[in-house]
């Protein structure tokens, strides 16, 4: 996916923030005394990533590079000794989770609410095409719109992060005291982390993660802390496109 600060691509020369150590007080473990570690993995490369398309809920598949990334990530995740595997229901995440599951010897569970942001009427458009034909969308595409403003027949930043938190919250509640690998999307990971920065933030832009990167979070009764961020040492020779 690419776009809207809650869901957007970042120019190659734009600084990216590292939230390692940052705390998210309002996202807490609902199980008394329990700690759950979430290992968030972005899906592998898709053609939509390469072509910089506004693809959120639209189902697309991995490229050859994406499949290579997914299998390499599976080997890296295997070393983390996870207890469970959960995936977004979208095909690019399912394909990535299937490769990871082969290494973990686990079948993935599916959580609908960790699917990518919905661009509504503009699913499949390029950012340039959308701005050229609908210039009033520029604030949405560039991440400058109010978080409550929705894409035409799509989602708002606020609605999106509310959905994401609900989905991740259910995963945490189902797996107290466990380490859970969650295969999801760039907008999901970025918007979740943006909320660590500010109670109203939904901006994905400062928190762009690479395809098949690995980030970890510890969820306790006191809140959530980022343990590691955008790890991609396992992808040194197959990083591919970064949007």
N, C-alpha and C positions, 0 to 999 in steps of 0.2 A: 504494500500500500504506500501511497504517498499523500500527504497533505495536512490540512488545517491544524495548526499548532497542536490540537489534540491528536492529530493524525497527519503528519507532513514530512516531506523530504527536506534534507538540509544540504545547502551548498557545501562542496568539498572543503572550502576554506573557512567555513563557519566553526567557531569554537564549540566543542561539545563538552557538556558537564559530566563529571564523574560523581555520582551520588553515594559512593561507598562511605558507610558510616552514618549517612543521613537517616533520620528517624521519622516515622509516619505514625503519630500518636493515635489517630482516630481509626486506624485499621488494626484491630486487635484479635487475638485468638479467643473465640467464644468458649473454649473448654477451660475450666478452672485449672490453673497450674500447668497447662500443656504448652509445649513449644512445637511448632511445625516449620520446617524449612522448605521454602518454595524455590525450586530451581527453574527459572523462567528461560525458555529457549525460543528464540524467534525461528519461524519456519525457514526453509532453504529458498534460494533464489527462484523467482518466477520471471517469465517474459514481461509481465506487467511492471516488475521492478526495473528491469532494464530499459523499458520504453517510457518510464515515468508516468504511468497511468494512474488515475484515481480509482483504484480497485480495492474495495473494502469487503462487502458481503458477496460480491460476485465470485463464483468459484473458478479458480484458475489452478493450473498444475505446475509442478516444479520443472525447471529446465534440467538438462544433463548436469550442469554445474550444481544446481540445487540438490539433485540426488546424491552427488559426490559429497557435498557439504553435510547432508543428513547422515550418511553412513559414517563419515569422519566424526561427527558430533556424537553419534551413538557410542563409538569406542571411547570417547572422552567422558561421556556421562556414565558409562559402565563403571569407571573408576570411582565415581562418587557414591556407589552402593545405595542407590535410591530404593525406596520401599514401594512406590506406586508411580504410575504414568498416566497423565491426563492430557487430553488434546482438545483444541477447538474443533468444531465439527466441519470446518471448511477443508476442502481437499488438499490444499498446499500444506496445511498443518497435519492432516491425517497421514499424508505420504511421509512427512518428516518423522512423525511419531512412530510409524510402522518401522522405519529404519532404526530408530532408537530402541524400540521395543525388542527387535531382534537381538540386540546386544544385552539389554537388561533382562531378557527372557520374561517379559511382561506384556500383556495385552492392554492397550490404552482404554481408559474410561473417557467419556466425552462430556464436555460442559458447554452448553449452547451460549452462555453469557460471556465467554471469553473469545467469541468470534470478533473479527475486525469491525471497525467503524463503518457505518452505512452512509454512503454518499448519495443515496436516493437517485434522483433523475440523472445524475452525472457519473454514475458507475461506468467505468470503461473509457471515460474521456481523458485526454491528456490535460495537464495543468495549463499549458499554453493555449490549447484549443478552448478550454473553459473560460479563461480570462479574455481571450480575443472576442468571443461571441457573447459573453455575459460578463462585462466588466464589473458589474455590481457584486460579483462573487469574489473579487480580488481580496477583500478582507478575510473571507472564510479560507481561501486557498493559502494566503500568506500568514494565517494564524492571528490576525488582528481583530477578528470579530468578537463580540461578547460571547462568553461561554454558553449562554442560553440560546443563542441564535442557531437555528437548525438549517441544514442543507435542504433544498426543495425535496420534499418527500423522503428525507433522510434524517440523520441524528444531529443532536447538538453535542458540544463538548461535555456539558454537564450531564446530559442524559447518558452519554456513552460511559463516563467514568462511574456513574451510579450503577449501571449494568455490570461493568467490569468488576467493581468491588463486590457486588452481589455474587457473581460467579466465583471469584477467587475466595470469598468468604465461605461459600459452600464447600469448596475443595479443602480449605483449612479445617472446617468442622468435621469433615469425613475422615480426616487423617491426623488426629492428634498424636503428637510425639513422633511423627514420621518425616522422612525426607521425600518430597514429591516433585517429580519432574513434570513441568507443565509446558506443553508445546503450544505456542500462541503466536501473536502478531506484533509488529513494530508499534502500532498505535496503542495496543493494550499495554505493553510494557512501558512505553514512554509516558502515557497518560497516568498510569499508576504511580510512576516515580515522580512525575510533575507534582502530584498532590503531596509528596514529601516536602516539597519546596514551599507550597502555599495552599491554604484551605480552598482557594478558588481556582487554582491553576489547573488547566487542562492541556497545556502546551506540550506537544510531542517534540517540537523542533529541537530544543536543547538536549534531548535525550534520545537521539537517533542511535539505534543499535544495529549491528551488522546482521545479515542473514546467518542463521545458525549460531549466533553468539550465545553465551551462557552467562546468566546473572543469577545471584542467589540472595534470598531474603529470609530473615528469621522472624517469625510471627509469634509473639508472646502475648500475655494478658496486658502488658504495658504498651503494646504497639508493635510496629514493624521496623526492622533495621536492615539496611542494605549491606550485605557482607562482601559481595564482589560484583563487578559490573562489566558487561560487554566483553567477556573473556572470549578470545578467538585465536589463541595460540595453536589450537588444534587445526586451524584452517590456513596456515601460513601460505601454502601454495595454491589454495583454491578459494580465496576470499571473494572473487567475483564482483558483481555490481553491488554497491553499498546502499542503495536507497530502499 
